[in-house]
Amino acid sequence: MRPRIGVLAVQGAVSEHEAALADVGARTTRVRLPGELDGLDGLVIPGGESTTFGLVAGRSGLLGALHERIAGGLPVFGTCAGLIMLASRIDGDGDQALIGGMDIVVRRNAFGRQLASFEADVDVPVLGDPPMRGIFIRAPWVEQVGPSVEVLAEHAGHIVAARDRTRIVCAFHPELTGDRRLHRLFVDGIRGATASADEDLKGGIRVGSQ
Amino acid sequence: MSDNAGANGATGTDAVKAGLARMLKGGVIMDVVDAEQAKIAEEAGACAVMALERIPSEIRRDGGVARMSDPEMIIGIQEAVSIPVMAKCRIGHHVEAQVLQTLEVDYIDESEVLTPADEASHVDKRRFTIPFVCGATNLGEALRRISEGAAMIRTKGEAGTGNVVEAVRHMKTITQGIRRVASATSDERFAIAKEMAAPLDLVEWVGEHGRLPVVNFSAGGIATPADAALMMYLGCEGVFVGSGIFMSEDPPARARAIVEATTHWDDPEVVARVSRGLREAMPGLEIAQIAAEGGLLQTRGW
């Protein structure tokens, strides 16, 4: 199965995610308007400016449509600004428009401005060895996670990657390196979820073979 | 190298510098002169702001020497918005760049819009932790800036004119240069590198990949949503808008419209919708007249 993954393309590192998704066997399509969410198996929200995402997607009605689809179970992978958009709340900053979907509280620009942006090895136990090379750019971190959320990685004492079933977020930029393991984890999760849904269908009702 | 061991990891690496520009792609970077304009830009959906004391059309009108902005003003803008804040230093002015780095601006624009401080050399940008964006009018100039450490390029256009013709010329000149290098044989690339006065290794990289090694935005003369969409159509990865917003009659509406048109550049229905009722754009200037008066900014930089 080659899942069809939308990449939110309001602004940001879109083509980098498209290349990474292609590498792990997914088809990609750009999402800028609400109608472009139809028929997707998953969605990636890239790095970029989260305030721009919220404003531009809000004006076209895309923000509400994203909220609905993700609340309805659409698998989603958010990096950096994408992590922020998926948070239930931003610590210390009230009025920014978010999509939500993950039971996490985030802090924007938590590691500082660009002068403090850095790269470092990040151990992601679920991916095994070696560690990922994390590129952190004006990066956020996760302050709190809810009971359904599994912490995937910490760096310098802060949560920088997390998962809730088929929803994955990370504060760094795997799309800027050649390491595709997080993208693969996301896409394999979609394949697994689709496969088990197919099984459920076969078990419950007869499916026509169209 | 500028790589440093920070508290959390290595700062100022090439990946970290060029990476921020990747996060700005598809966005609009707006010139602002105070915190109030910065808020308008942020609320319109700008992906970053450029803090400067006078926007290019005012610099053009006032004449004299244009320098780095007052740090007080830059700090005021940093406190007003959460998006990245960029600021300009004069070409070759190492110490203005150091001051901007100390202020923790997110990107430094070594800009021809300010009066050059050095008529032979640009800043050695590899020695800084903060990334630089530089203007270019052709591929050779872009690659010279990248070899000096620029982590982002913008086509120069002709700032402060409200006339997009030079931005188009520079964007097309760069993409034509890339096509030429990409189709050249390996032996021909030596001659091209010499002719373009660009480092051979970068010429070879462009030949192999068919693009610049860093993100390329367009700047200089963009005044309407359609102008911004045109530059995206021509292959740039985002736009800088200087005088085009705050010299127009309705800056918040125009700023929003230019952001929308940059995201939806290939959807004429959106560009048409957002272009409606924006009131007057900034007045435009004829390039030939500026050139005759010796007022071109794009010829600054070497």
Interface residues (C-beta under 8 A of the other chain):
Chain A: A9 V10 Q11 G12 A13 V14 S15 E16 R32 L33 G47 G48 E49 T51 T52 L55 V56 R59 C80 A81 D93 R108 N109 F111 R113 Q114 L115 A116 S117 F118 E119 A120 G134 I135 F136 I137 R138 H155 A156 H173 L176 T177
Chain B: G6 A7 N8 G9 A10 T11 T13 A15 V16 G19 L20 R22 M23 L24 K25 G26 G27 E42 E43 A44 G45 A46 C47 A48 S82 I83 P84 Q101 E104 V105 D106 Y107 T129 I130 P131 G238 R256 V259 E260 T262 T263 H264 D267
